[in-house]
Amino acid sequence: MRHMIAVLLLLAARIATAAQPTHYVSIVNNASADIESIELVSTDGHASTIARHDRLRGGDVTMLGISGAGECRRDLRLAFADDRRVIVRNLDVCRDRQLHTRELYMTVLRARDAVDRSGYAALAAPGNDGH
């Protein structure tokens, strides 16, 4: 009986995990600096580093597979090789399929006073008023 309950709980957990949709977003690094790290921040504030074996060089593109049922709005942290950092607030991963980094990078260069205590400049996602 215990074994049957354990199997049913395991099966239910797998079904719940499989039911979460995966959204794909391309990060197009058209900035002049390489990107050293990309972190995805969920609505509960949990950050997960998206593993890369090398830098995302200028001109390169990477595809992110982002899972999570009902969580369309995420924050994305980008760390550039020249020590500039940016948080893209409220990126809608359900709707937005691409994120180009050039304008974000240029905004960080112009707005040094927008940098918070963590060293990240917080910007709204392109085309997003933050709501």
Phi, psi and omega in degrees: 000314179298321180298318180296319178295317179298318179295317179296320177294319178296317179297317179297321179295319179294320178296316180297319179292318181293334182283347180286126180288152174251130178250141183246129179231130176270130173260114180258109180273088176257020173276168181279350180249149175289154175259125181271325180211152177231127177236140177253131182245122180279173183295340177274004177089359180283123179260138175232127179285133178271114189293135173222143179275342180213176179290155171268098186288159176304130183094347180273160179231141172230149180253128177258130171260113187244118180253160179145113182292128174075001180253089180272324183269123179226157170261143181236126179256128178242130176245117181273158183295338180268022177071012173272143183226146180218142171251123175268109184277140172058040174293125181273095184288346177279332184253315185279127182257343180219149173228118178264133189268345187302309183295323176299315181297316180296323178296320178296320179298322182278332190245068181296332181283354179275359183282131180270184184298335180282353182092004181258138170274128183264121181230148174288150176300143179305132180076013184236126180276004177089004180249000000 
